[in-house]
Amino acid sequence: LIDYNTYGGRFTLGYQISPRDEVYWLNEGSRYEPTGTGSDSTYYGSMIGFKRTISDAIDWDVRGGWLTIDGQGDESTWQGNLQLDYAGEQSRFRLSVGRLANPTGISEGFVISNQARASYSFDFSERATLGLDGSWIKNMESSTYPESTSKIVGAWATYELDQFWRLRLRAERRETDYQSSGNVVGNLVGLTLLYQHPDF
């Protein structure tokens, strides 16, 4: 693994066509700087998007555009994302499918990946929330990174202790298949204490 720092920013300009429809222009950039040996790399991306509120519970967001990576392994390709959200009285669901670039400590710079993610949560009681989520991520091969496919499945529970504090328990299974070196499997369990002020 390579230690690295990243710096980035995002700018969005939107226009509301109607109370339920909005078009927007998204621009973002990120800088990858390894702390030891290696080459710096820069990512630039620009996308046009459209958001629509179908009902009080359902909305979707689609965007697409182009990304450019400068540095080791220069590359330009398309990027985009489609996201569907549902929010009911007690349950929430999100599904997203897209392509994007991420910094990584395994290769030197950014890796382009195709991703599909889904999550579901349910308010079991006034204080307790249960959830499930899953991800499928395919990282593209580059000059410094082998092609790999990851599958992540997780389950979690959150309990509200009071208006400021929440306790969160999460269990997760990860499996990554590297085209050149086989599979890596990991199981994770975490317990987190969260603080959130009601005014923020």
Order of alpha helices (4+ residues) and beta strands (2+ residues): beta-beta-beta-beta-beta-beta-beta-beta-beta-beta-beta
